Amino acid sequence: MDKRLVTRAKFAELSGTSRPNVTNLCKGTFSPALVNNKIDLDHPIVNSYLHEKGIIGSSKTEEVPQRNHKHPSEYLTMTISEVIDEFGTDEKFVDWLRAVKEIELIIEKRLKNSQTQGDLISREFVRNHVFSYIETANVRLLTDSPRTIAARVIEEVKAGKEKEDIETLIRDLISQQIKHVKEQVTRGLKNA
């Protein structure tokens, strides 16, 4: 199976990146993707880079036929000869696995950094705190609120209030329940 190799200049043209930037990428991130000083377009790191830039699938990369690799878990049941048929050599498969591993490590680090910076919160926290408050509010709105609203509406009707006044009353009673939940969730997020 032929590799899709391109020169640094061709890659700069395909990706819309400057040649010095491509050289820096080849010294660092792309180093596992270099074959005889050319860039392997099928290498997962290069593939990921092109995908992030929105270039994969565009007319720019159609000049060189693309190969789509399976998810790493799909290779677990394949024989070595099937893997070699897919990649050309067992070394290429090992390179691909290393690249997938590096990509996964990068994703893991980004998620940890986002969580450390406070951009992400844990699913467990959301499940235990946010959803529990919403569930409590839901129960109140469906059990306590109807009785309170009905009693207050009857009083207002007996007092001769207009329809708009009664609508405002109902809106206020429901808003009190929702406002209480919003305050609880906000307080929980601050304390997280």
C-alpha positions in Angstrom: 0.0 0.0 0.0 1.6 3.3 -1.1 2.0 6.1 1.4 0.7 9.5 0.6 4.0 11.5 1.0 4.3 15.2 0.2 7.1 17.6 0.4 7.1 20.3 3.1 6.4 22.9 0.4 3.4 20.9 -1.0 2.1 20.4 2.6 2.4 24.2 3.2 0.4 24.7 0.0 -2.2 22.1 1.0 -2.7 23.3 4.5 -2.4 27.0 3.9 0.4 27.2 6.4 3.7 29.1 5.9 6.8 27.1 5.1 8.6 28.1 8.2 5.6 26.9 10.3 5.7 23.5 8.5 9.4 23.3 9.2 8.8 23.9 12.9 6.0 21.3 12.9 8.4 18.8 11.3 11.0 19.4 14.0 8.4 18.8 16.7 4.9 17.5 16.4 5.2 16.0 12.9 8.5 14.2 13.5 6.9 10.8 13.8 5.1 11.4 10.5 8.3 12.1 8.4 9.4 9.5 5.9 12.6 10.3 4.0 12.1 14.0 4.9 8.6 14.0 3.4 5.3 14.3 5.3 3.0 11.3 5.4 -0.6 12.6 5.0 -2.0 9.4 6.4 -0.2 9.7 9.7 -2.7 10.3 12.5 -0.9 13.4 13.8 -0.9 15.0 10.4 -4.5 13.8 9.8 -5.6 15.4 13.1 -3.8 18.6 12.2 -5.5 18.8 8.8 -8.9 17.9 10.4 -8.5 20.8 12.9 -7.7 23.2 10.1 -10.8 22.0 8.2 -8.8 20.7 5.3 -9.6 17.0 5.4 -12.3 16.2 2.8 -11.7 19.5 0.9 -10.6 19.5 -2.7 -7.1 20.3 -1.7 -6.4 16.8 -0.3 -8.3 15.0 -3.0 -5.3 15.0 -5.3 -3.7 12.2 -3.3 -6.0 9.2 -2.6 -7.0 9.0 1.1 -6.9 5.9 3.3 -9.2 5.8 6.3 -7.9 3.8 9.2 -10.2 2.0 11.6 -10.6 2.8 15.3 -7.7 1.3 17.2 -9.9 -1.2 19.0 -10.9 -2.8 15.7 -7.3 -3.9 15.2 -7.3 -6.0 18.3 -8.8 -9.1 16.7 -6.8 -8.8 13.4 -3.9 -11.1 12.6 -0.5 -9.5 11.9 -0.8 -10.2 8.2 -4.2 -8.4 8.1 -2.6 -5.4 9.9 0.3 -5.4 7.4 -2.2 -5.5 4.6 -3.9 -2.4 6.1 -0.7 -0.5 6.8 2.0 -1.9 4.5 4.4 -2.8 7.3 4.2 -3.6 11.0 6.4 -0.6 11.7 3.9 1.7 10.1 1.2 0.2 12.4 3.4 0.7 15.4 3.9 4.3 14.3 0.2 4.7 13.9 -0.5 3.3 17.4 2.1 5.6 18.9 0.5 8.6 17.2 -3.0 7.6 18.4 -1.6 7.2 21.9 0.0 10.7 21.7 -3.3 12.2 20.4 -5.2 10.6 23.3 -2.7 11.9 25.8 -3.0 15.4 24.4 -6.8 15.2 24.7 -6.5 13.9 28.3 -4.2 16.8 29.2 -6.4 19.4 27.6 -9.4 18.0 29.6 -7.4 18.0 32.8 -6.2 21.6 32.2 -9.8 22.7 31.4 -11.0 21.2 34.6 -8.1 22.7 36.6 -8.9 26.1 35.1 -12.5 25.8 36.1 -13.8 25.5 32.5 -15.2 22.0 33.1 -16.9 20.4 36.0 -17.3 16.7 36.7 -20.3 14.7 35.6 -20.6 13.4 39.2 -20.9 17.0 40.5 -23.6 17.8 37.9 -25.4 14.5 38.6 -25.4 15.0 42.4 -25.9 18.7 42.7 -27.4 20.3 39.6 -29.8 17.5 38.7 -30.9 16.9 42.3 -31.9 20.6 42.6 -33.8 20.4 39.4 -35.5 17.2 40.5 -36.5 18.9 43.8 -37.9 21.9 41.9 -39.8 19.6 39.5 -41.4 17.8 42.5 -42.4 21.1 44.1 -43.8 22.5 40.9 -45.9 19.4 40.3 -47.1 18.8 43.9 -46.9 21.8 46.2 -47.3 24.6 43.6 -50.6 23.5 42.0 -52.3 23.5 45.5 -50.8 26.9 46.3 -51.6 28.3 42.9 -55.2 27.0 42.9 -55.9 28.4 46.4 -54.4 31.8 45.4 -56.3 31.9 42.1 -59.6 31.2 43.9 -58.9 34.0 46.3 -58.1 36.4 43.5 -61.2 35.4 41.5 -63.4 35.9 44.6 -61.7 39.3 45.1 -62.7 40.2 41.5 -59.2 40.5 40.1 -58.6 40.7 36.3 -57.2 37.9 34.2 -53.9 39.8 33.7 -53.5 40.1 37.5 -54.1 36.4 38.0 -51.6 35.5 35.2 -49.0 37.8 36.9 -49.7 36.0 40.2 -49.2 32.6 38.7 -46.0 33.7 36.9 -44.6 35.0 40.2 -45.5 31.9 42.2 -43.7 29.6 39.6 -40.8 32.0 39.3 -40.2 31.8 43.0 -39.6 28.1 42.7 -37.3 28.4 39.7 -35.4 31.3 41.3 -34.7 29.2 44.4 -33.3 26.4 42.2 -31.1 28.8 40.3 -29.7 30.2 43.6 -29.0 26.7 44.9 -27.2 25.6 41.7 -25.2 28.9 41.6 -24.1 28.4 45.2 -23.2 24.8 44.5 -21.0 25.8 41.5 -19.2 28.5 43.5 -18.4 25.9 46.3 -17.2 23.2 43.8 
